[in-house]
Amino acid sequence: MAGSSPSDAGSLPLETARRRIGSVAAPIDRTDRIPLSVAVGRVLATDATANEPIEGADVGVEDAVFEQGHQVRPGDVGLLKAAGVSELLVRQRPQVGILPTGDELAQRGTDGPAQVETAGFTLAQYVDRWGGKVTYRDPVADDAPALRMAVQRDLTRELIVVTGTEPGDTLRGIVAELGEVLTDRLAIDPGRRTGLAVVEGRPVVLLPESASAARVSAVQCVRPLLKTFAHAPLSAHPQTRATLEAQIDSQNRVQTFAPVAVSDGTATPLTGVDLATATRADGWVSVPADETGLDAGTTVTVENWDYLP
């Protein structure tokens, strides 16, 4: 379905944007049979039943140890092994094409060395951790035929994520011709220039160049899509409560995500939007869209987006 891009002046609230892009994401019905040793994080496509009774656990032969839709945790594999289970039928991981774009990333030869591509590379690590199967592409220059081919190439994936794009650029024009741009902007900060589109029934997430903006938009938009495709629960990030050392400013009707450093129960907002700032953060504080900021001394919830167990 072809459609034109909405006005740059408009922006969608985050929850509205999630519902619209999520409406074209359906759980994957393809399955894999895999060894128990690599099952952690995968979602069961059928009940995992016991082959042997488990003493003291009230589990007999052919009893369901875990039901269909359960996401296997590290502790679960021990119980399954005790039940004589050696392999599981699980849903295939959603396939994600990650496409970095920009002339500065694709420079060669006499124009000087290309800049290091970080947004797509970092995103690939997140997607893998969130349960996706990543195809990480070489950067594509701002050339209409090349961009068109790159987008069409990944339409065999469940999800396409493009980095280094903004409203009005060549890539978004190509996507609008191939499908429908649902929005060119989201009411979030960082990440206002994030776009969402649908091409041939495939969700396409259009991330801006900024490292912080791309990270925020990926956590808020890409992660929920992956969980929907995998039929996996969208679990909450680890949280801690802390007291703000300084105020966080935000604009009305824009949901703000502020990186903070946490020490001894105090959350210190970090300034800057570069890669180093996002990496130094111990977590992120969300300011609701109906508020214009948080005062120093406010007790806040800090979400750890980079938690590793």
Secondary structure, DSSP 8 states (H G I E B T S, - for coil): -------TT--B-HHHHHHHHHTT------EEEEEGGG-TT-BBSS-EE-SS-BTTTTB-TT-EEE-TT-B--TTHHHHHHHTT--EEEEE---EEEEEEB-HHHH--GGG-------HHHHHHHHHHHTT-EEEE---B-S-HHHHHHHHHHGGGSSEEEEES--TTSHHHHHHHHHSEEEES-BSEES-TT-EEEEETTEEEEE--S-HHHHHHHIIIIIHHHHHHHHT-------EEEEEESS-EE--TT-EEEEEEEEETTEEEE----SHHHHHH-SEEEEE-TT-SEE-TT-EEEEE-TT---
